[in-house]
Amino acid sequence: MKSKVNPHVGSHFDRFLDDAGIRAEVEAAALKKIIAVALNQRMRQQGITVSALAGALGTSRAAVTRVLDQRNTSLTLATLSRTAAALGCRLHLSISGPVA
């Protein structure tokens, strides 16, 4: 019996994501995780609770929890920027070279 050959063996992970049609979704999830971890770390360093951050932003704890949720990628740049500013930092965004 002949085994099936995996078409992705030896290929690049980016190509696998492109072929599967999920590259943008995976990249968005990775970026959101990085942002959420950084915001959580800043909160811990400053001893700020979710309730205190919500108060500073004039929003609910549930809204702040969504910002801090690593899986929630449906946030606006304005929301992320306001949250960072409330923690005394800034959100930086860059777009790099062509997608290979």
Steps between C-alpha positions, in 0.01 A plus 500: 500500500637838398492785753363840404752773435449819699513790250621736773812310604796725441286805422487826690243552772381821331420306185308244704294781655442656157398166350258444787364853458558589866812715499326831582299339779806334654705820480218704659472249785877508559509880502206522739667254735816713503299815571288338772807357675674840487195681642458240776869528585474880519195468729687261733806728510285796597270308733193600298190283516247443223252710698746788536586490130132494410446807718790683337359420156141580597384157392391170651713221643357275227633736232847499657486121529433484123807718437711269718356182345777351286248335267286807431630652176195716429620814676563838343837669492340790687399270787845343520668841481277648774569201723875530450484874571308436823792278602755767414625341181436517127396253236735482201393351169722433202453344163800315365611383157304295249326182603703212364 
